């Protein structure tokens, strides 16, 4: 037992004697590639690649509000409501599937007050059961 203790003690004393020269100033770290932060809603937003075609667009999903008009399990009924609303309102209309329902939502609003104005207009038109939902929206990009 004494031999094992002496062996461990000897290793502890002499194991850290090798001196390593380390100079952190000599390290060569690459410059990090920081993400480019852009606001897709500002007038000064410019893409690195020029958008020439009408089919090319810059899409940005941000938190906003939409007015949910209807929810059903019947897709054809949801498409019928969407078509009906497209004649009455000049807003983007979406059918979102969240199992098991198809939800008809209208608008892309950054401000809840704007969504509330549309909801009140929908109530006057007959969709009394519409309500405002917070969701990801695709606002129009100013160019």
C-alpha positions in Angstrom: 0.0 0.0 0.0 2.9 2.3 0.8 4.3 1.7 -2.7 1.0 2.7 -4.4 0.8 5.9 -2.3 4.5 6.7 -3.1 3.9 6.1 -6.8 0.8 8.4 -6.9 2.6 11.1 -4.9 5.6 10.9 -7.2 3.4 11.2 -10.3 1.6 14.2 -8.9 4.8 16.0 -8.1 6.6 15.4 -11.5 3.7 15.2 -13.9 3.2 19.0 -14.3 6.8 19.9 -14.8 6.8 20.2 -18.6 6.4 23.9 -19.4 4.3 24.7 -22.5 4.8 28.0 -24.2 1.4 29.4 -25.3 0.9 32.9 -26.6 -2.7 33.8 -27.3 -1.6 36.7 -29.5 -0.4 34.3 -32.1 -3.8 32.7 -32.6 -5.3 33.3 -36.0 -9.1 33.4 -35.6 -11.2 34.0 -38.7 -13.5 37.0 -38.7 -17.1 35.9 -37.9 -19.7 36.2 -40.6 -22.3 38.3 -38.8 -25.9 38.1 -40.2 -27.1 41.0 -42.2 -30.0 42.6 -40.4 -32.6 44.1 -42.7 -36.1 45.5 -42.2 -38.3 44.2 -45.0 -40.8 47.0 -44.4 -38.4 50.0 -44.8 -38.0 52.0 -48.0 -34.2 51.5 -47.9 -34.4 47.7 -48.1 -32.3 46.4 -51.0 -31.5 42.9 -51.8 -28.0 41.8 -52.9 -29.4 40.4 -56.0 -31.5 42.7 -58.1 -35.1 41.6 -58.5 -35.9 41.9 -62.2 -38.8 39.5 -62.7 -42.3 40.0 -61.3 -42.3 36.4 -60.1 -39.3 37.0 -57.9 -40.2 38.5 -54.6 -38.8 38.9 -51.1 -40.9 37.2 -48.5 -40.8 38.1 -44.9 -42.8 36.4 -42.1 -43.3 38.5 -39.0 -45.8 38.5 -36.1 -49.0 40.3 -36.9 -52.8 40.0 -37.0 -55.4 38.5 -39.3 -59.2 38.3 -39.0 -60.5 34.7 -38.8 -63.8 34.6 -40.5 -64.7 30.9 -40.5 -63.5 27.4 -39.4 -64.8 24.2 -40.9 -63.7 20.6 -41.6 -65.0 20.9 -45.1 -62.4 22.2 -47.5 -64.9 23.1 -50.3 -66.9 25.2 -47.9 -63.8 27.1 -46.8 -62.9 27.7 -50.5 -66.5 28.9 -51.1 -66.2 31.4 -48.2 -62.8 32.6 -49.6 -64.2 33.2 -53.0 -67.2 35.0 -51.6 -64.9 37.3 -49.5 -62.6 38.0 -52.4 -65.4 39.8 -54.2 -66.3 41.9 -51.2 -62.8 42.8 -49.8 -59.6 43.9 -51.3 -57.4 42.1 -48.8 -55.3 38.9 -49.0 -57.4 35.9 -48.0 -55.9 32.6 -46.7 -57.1 29.1 -46.0 -55.0 27.6 -43.2 -55.2 24.0 -42.4 -54.8 23.1 -38.7 -56.0 19.6 -38.1 -58.9 18.9 -38.3 -60.1 22.4 -39.4 -59.7 24.6 -42.4 -59.6 28.2 -41.2 -60.4 31.2 -43.5 -58.4 34.3 -42.5 -58.2 37.7 -44.1 -55.6 40.4 -44.1 -52.0 41.1 -43.1 -52.0 43.7 -40.3 -49.1 44.9 -38.2 -51.5 46.8 -35.9 -54.4 45.2 -34.0 -56.5 48.4 -34.5 -56.3 48.0 -38.3 -57.5 44.3 -37.9 -60.3 45.5 -35.6 -61.5 47.9 -38.3 -61.7 45.1 -40.8 -63.5 42.9 -38.3 -66.1 45.6 -37.6 -66.6 45.9 -41.4 -67.0 42.1 -41.6 -69.6 42.3 -38.8 -71.6 44.9 -40.7 -71.4 42.7 -43.9 -72.8 39.6 -42.0 -69.8 37.7 -40.6 -70.7 38.3 -37.0 -68.6 35.4 -35.8 -65.2 36.8 -37.0 -62.4 37.4 -34.5 -58.8 38.6 -34.5 -55.9 36.1 -34.3 -52.2 36.8 -33.8 -50.2 34.9 -36.4 -47.3 35.0 -38.8 -48.1 37.4 -41.7 -46.5 38.3 -45.0 -46.8 42.1 -45.3 -46.2 43.9 -48.6 -42.6 44.8 -49.0 -42.1 48.5 -50.0 -39.6 48.8 -52.9 
